[in-house]
Amino acid sequence: ESLDLKNDKEERQRMLQNIITNVLKQRSYSETDNASWLLFEMENNLLIHRTQYSFLKMTHDKTNETDIYQLKMGEGKTLVILILLSQMLANGKNITRINCLEPLMGAMQELLKN
């Protein structure tokens, strides 16, 4: 067996173990109602935290479009909330527009592409 084939098998085994571990984690949301969120977690190797879910639910359920929210640093605003909120708002009827500072443009483009 070649070294490349062995490394490939080990990598696939590691990825499978990672997927199984992620699927078995307890979530703060319903996986059946938010299947795309589960996929988002798998693709990004993260878990949507209860505070992130609460914020997404609160902002999505609101009818008042003039509310302002503030989140603390490190609460997943860029990597989790912004991405999921833009998915929720872009429902086929609405277009989502994300404004960010110029120094963050490159990083934001990469996040949104993936």
N, C-alpha and C positions, 0 to 999 in steps of 0.2 A: 504494500500500500504506500503510495507516494505521500510525501509530507504535505503537499497542497490539499490532497483529498482528505487526509486526517484532520488538518486545520479547518477545512470546510465543514466536516462532520461535527467537530467540536463547536464551531461557530453556530451551526444550525441547532445543536443541542442547547447551547447557551441561550439562543434567542427563544427557543421553545419554552425553556424553563422560565425565562423572563415573562413571556406571555401568560403562562399558567399562573405565576405569582401575581401578576397584575390583575388577572381576571378574578382571582379569589379574594382580593382585598375588599373590605367593606366600604361601600360608597354612601355618600349623603344624598344621592339622587336615585331615581328609578332608572335602571339600565334599559328597561323595555320602552320607557317613554323618551329616553334620550340616548338612543343607540349610537348616534353620531358622536356624542361625548365620550362614550366608551372607546370608540375608534380613535378619537383625538388623544385620549390618555395613552392608548397603546402605541400610537405613532410617535408620541413625544416622551414616552417613558416617564409619565408623571401621574399624579392622582389629584383630582379636583377636590379641594378642601371644602369643608362645611361653610366657611366664611365666603369663599368664592361662589359656591352654589347659592347661598342666601342672597348675595349681592346680585347675581344674575337673575334669580327669580324675582327679586324685588324690582329691579329695573325693567324687566320684561313685562311684569304685571301692571306697571304704572301706566296711567293714561295721561298724566301731566307731563308734557314734553319739556318743561322748563326747570325741572329739578337739577340740582347740582350735588354731586357726591364727591367725597374725598376718602381715599384709601391710604393706608400707611405704606411706607416703603417696604418692599419685600413681600407684599401680599398677592403677587401674581397678576398685577394689572396688565403688563405687556404680554407676558407669555401665555396667560390663560384667559383672563377676563376679556381683554380686548378682542382676541381671536374668536372666542365663543359668542360674545355679544354681537360681533359683526355677522357671524353665521346666523344667529337668531333673527337679526333685523333684516338680512338679505333673504327674504322669503319668497322671491319670485315676483313680488309686487313692489318691493322697495329696493333702492340701491343704497348701500352703505358707503359712507365716505369717512376716511380716517385722516385726521390732520395731525401732523407731528412736527417737531422741530427739525430743521435741516440736518443737524449732526446725527440724528437718529434715522434718517431716511433709508440708508443702506440696510441697517439691521431690521427695520420694519418691513422693507420689501422682501427680505429673506424669510422672515417669519410668516408673512402673508402668502408667499409662494408655496410654502410647505403646508 
